[in-house]
Amino acid sequence: MTNNNFEPIPSSFMFKSLLDKDTIIMTANPRIALVMKGIMQAAKDMDAPLIFELARSECNLEGGYAGLTPSDLSRMSREAAKEVGFDMWALHADHIGIKKGTDEDIESTKELVSAQIEAGYTSFAIDASHLFNFQGGNLREELADNIDATTKIGLHIKENMGDKEYGLEVEVGEIGREDEHGRVLTSPEEAATFITALNENGVFPHFLAIANGSAHGNTYDANGNLIEQVSVDIDQTVAVARALKDNNLDVRIAQHGITGTPRDLIHNHFPHGDIVKGNVATFYQNIVWDIFKVYEPELYKDIYDWTIATHKEKAPGKNDTEIFGKFSKFAVGQFFDRIYSVGDDTKAAIDAMCYAETLLFIKAFNGEGTAQIVRDSIN
């Protein structure tokens, strides 16, 4: 297949051709779309497949906190792909969150998904992981609401995509949730039960997001200092992957919350092939803020001051550094016009930094040259 139009391809093509190939698909969040070109150029030069994704909270029919609708994201990413000349990428709806599971919740979610399909998305992640019955008598009962909501949206995608290929991700175990013992982890039995139930209902995911010790966004210590994220439980991740394989379930793990994870840890210790999709999100936002400090100091100060003033009461006892790191994402839509009006030298710096950092991620993911494997498989 020659993708001369540089349109997004289904992530299912990437999954099927790279299954058990000891690689992780680079998955980037362009919350600030200025990062797109540098990321794509790195993927092109490394000949690595790439997935672009934004979550429902960031990009929805009302614009989300990134100020983007599905059609906006689709247009911007397609423009970047054509400018760079990059052919091996997918457009993914991350965290299509279902928080209540009510009829109204399901219908509004279907409306969003229909808009994403209309906009040309080629991959979808249903996240009903919040729906967990803690009083359930067994795993199937505990997961029943998640299974039900995921099934309804999964069948809606299947029906509306028709004969088009697409990728599908689902989630079991709320990522980053903590109890009195620390972060709650997805068990092997939980993962296998969940996917088996979905398959019985006619929903066949490719990727499974699990709670394995990571958390979204930046990580801070008790004193509010930014620290590395080294909390992924490798043994538990491998055990979940083994349970899926032992139950003949053709699903592999999507690793969320990679921001702050050392690249040498990813390269040397992540179970590549068990984890097949690696999400990098807030990391790229951090790059933009760091560049704004030098290239756009007035804009940076206004974003910083707005974030602290708006969100300080929501984080009692936290210092300003942590408040900014956790809540500045909400400034993206608030300062949308000014962010996208920065000078060409600022954009060039963003391109360069995103390019260099993405090279390191792709190397850590063992992704170099794997785009050709996808092309050959499609052909």
ZAKOL-445278 format. One record per residue (C-alpha): residue in one letter; x negated, y negated, z negated. Coordinates in steps of 0.2 Angstrom, whole numbers, plus 2048, in hexadecimal, padded with zeros to 3 digits. Each point is the difference from the previous one (the first is absolute). Layout:
N
AXYZ/...
***
This chain:
379
M800800800/T7FA7EF805/N8087F37F5/N7FC7F180C/N80E7F57F8/F7F88027EF/E8118047F8/P8028097F0/I800813800/P80980B7F4/S7F68047F0/S806812803/F7F480280E/M7F27FB7F5/F80680C7F2/K80280F80B/S7EF7FE809/L7F67FC7F1/L80880C7F4/D7F28087F6/K7F27F7809/D7F77F97F1/T8067EE803/I80B7F37F9/I80A7F480C/M7FC7EE7FC/T8107F87FB/A7FF7ED7FE/N80D7F37F9/P8007F080A/R80A7F67F3/I7F67F1806/A801804813/L7EF7F6803/V7F78107FB/M80780A80E/K7F37FD80E/G7F18037F5/I8078117FA/M805805812/Q7EF7FC807/A7F880A7F3/A80B80F804/K7FD7FE812/D7ED7FF7FE/M8018107F5/D80C80880B/A80B8047F1/P8138007FF/L8097F37F6/I8107FD7F8/F8077EF7FC/E80D7FF7F3/L80A7F57F5/A80C8047F2/R8137FC7FF/S7FC7F37F2/E7F47F780C/C809801811/N812802801/L8107F8808/E7FE7F17F5/G7ED7FE803/G7FA8087EF/Y7F27F87F6/A7F480080F/G80D7F680A/L80180D80E/T80E809807/P7FE811809/S8017F8811/D7F27F37FA/L7F580E7FB/S803809810/R7FC7F180B/M7F07FB7F6/S7F9811800/R803803812/E7F87F0805/A7F18047F5/A7FF811808/K8017F9812/E7F37F27FC/V7F480D7F9/G80480D80D/F80480E7F3/D80A80F804/M80080C7F1/W80B7F87F3/A8118037F8/L80D7F37F8/H8068077EF/A80E7FA7F5/D7F88037EF/H80A8027F0/I8117FF807/G8067FF7ED/I8108077FA/K8027FB7EE/K8128047FB/G80680D80D/T8117F9800/D80A800810/E7FD7ED802/D7ED8037FE/I80080E80D/E80A7F580C/S7F47F17FE/T7F180C802/K808807810/E8027EE807/L7EE7FC7FD/V7FA811808/S80B7FC80F/A7F77EF802/Q7EF8097FE/I80580C80E/E8067F280B/A7F07F77FD/G7F680F806/Y7F98087F0/T7F9811803/S7FE8067EE/F80A7FE7F0/A7FE8037ED/I80F8037F5/D7FD7FD7EE/A80E8057F4/S7F38057F3/H8087F57F3/L80F80B800/F7FC80E7F4/N80B8087F3/F7F78027F0/Q80E80A7F9/G80080D80E/G7FF8127FB/N7F480580D/L7F57F880D/R80E80180E/E80C7F77F4/E7F37F37FB/L7FC7FC813/A812802806/D8037ED802/N7EF7FD809/I80480F80B/D8117FA804/A7FB7EE804/T7F180680A/T80A80C80A/K80D7F3805/I7F37F3806/G7F680E808/L80F80680A/H8047EE805/I7EF7FE807/K801811809/E8107FB808/N7FC7EF805/M7EE804807/G80980D80B/D7F380A80A/K7F27F47FC/E7F18067F6/Y7FD7F87EF/G7F68027F0/L8098027EF/E7F97FE7EE/V80A8037F0/E7FB7FE7EE/V80280A7F0/G7FA7F97F0/E8007ED7FD/I7EF7FA804/G7F87F67F1/R80E8057F4/E7F98027EE/D8078087F0/E7F88017EF/H7F380C806/G7FA7F680F/R805800812/V80C80E805/L7FA80C80D/T80A80A80D/S7FF8137FD/P7FD80D80D/E8108087FD/E8097EF801/A7F87FC811/A805812807/T8117FF7F9/F8037EF808/I7FA804811/T809811801/A8107F87FB/L7FE7F280E/N7FC80E80D/E80F8097FB/N80A7F0803/G7F97FE812/V7F27F37FB/F7EE804804/P7F47F47FA/H7ED7FF805/F7F97F67F2/L8048017ED/A7FC7F27F4/I7FD8067EF/A7FC7F97EF/N7EE8067FD/G7F97F27F5/S7FE7F180B/A80A7F0800/H8047F380C/G7F77EF801/N7F17FA7F6/T7FB8097F0/Y7FB7F77F0/D7F98057EF/A8077FB7EF/N7F87EF801/G8067FC811/N7F080380A/L801807811/I7F9812800/E7FE80F80C/Q80E80C802/V7F98117FC/S8108087F9/V80580C80E/D8018117F9/I7F880A80D/D8038117F8/Q8137FD7FF/T8007FA812/V7F8810807/A80C80A7F5/V80F7F7808/A7F8803812/R7FE8127FC/A8118027FA/L8077F9810/K7F580B80B/D8048107F5/N8137FC803/N7FD7FF813/L8047ED800/D7F87F680E/V7FE7F17F6/R7F07F77FA/I7FD7F27F3/A8017ED803/Q7F57F87F4/H8077EF7FA/G7F77F37F5/I7EE801808/T7FD7ED7FC/G7F18007F4/T7FB812803/P7ED801804/R7FD806811/D7F280C7FB/L80D8087F4/I80C80280F/H7F380680C/N7F880D7F4/H80E8057F5/F8117FE808/P807810807/H8007FB813/G80D80B809/D80A8027F0/I8027ED800/V8037FB812/K8067EE7FF/G7F87F37F5/N8097EF7FC/V7F67F07FE/A80A7F17FC/T7FC7F37F4/F7EE802804/Y8037F6810/Q80A7F37F7/N7F17FD7F5/I7F57FE80F/V80B7F1806/W8007F87EF/D7ED8017FE/I7FE7F8811/F80D7F37FC/K7F67FB7F1/V7F27FA80B/Y8087FC811/E8117F97FA/P7FD7FB7EE/E80F7F47FF/L80C80E806/Y7F880C7F4/K8027F57F1/D8127FD804/I803813802/Y7F78037F0/D8097F27F6/W811805807/T7FD8137FB/I7FB7FB7EE/A80E7F47FE/T80D80C807/H7FB8107F8/K7F77FC7EF/E8108037F6/K802812808/A7EF8057FA/P7FE7FB7ED/G7EF8027F9/K7F8802811/N7F27F4806/D8027F6810/T7F480B80A/E80B80F7FD/I8107F6803/F7F97FA811/G7FA811805/K8118087FC/F80C7F3806/S7F87F680E/K80780B80D/F8117F77FD/A7F77F0806/V7FE807812/G8127FC805/Q8007F07F5/F7F17F980A/F804809810/D7FE7F180C/R7F07FA7F8/I7F8811800/Y803803812/S7FA7EE805/V7EF8027F9/G7F17FB80B/D7F880B80D/D7F08017F5/T80A8077F2/K80880D80C/A7EF805806/A7FA8037EF/I80F80B7FC/D7FD809810/A7EE8037FB/M8038067EE/C80F80B804/Y7F580880E/A7F28047F5/E80A8067F1/T80B80B80C/L7F0808807/L7FC8067EF/F8118077FC/I800809810/K7EF8077FD/A8068057EE/F80F808808/N7F680B80C/G80A7F780E/E7F37FC80D/G804808811/T8108087FA/A80B7F580B/Q7FA80A80F/I8068107F7/V8117F8800/R7FF7FB813/D7FA812805/S80E8087F5/I80E7F5808/N7F9804812/
***
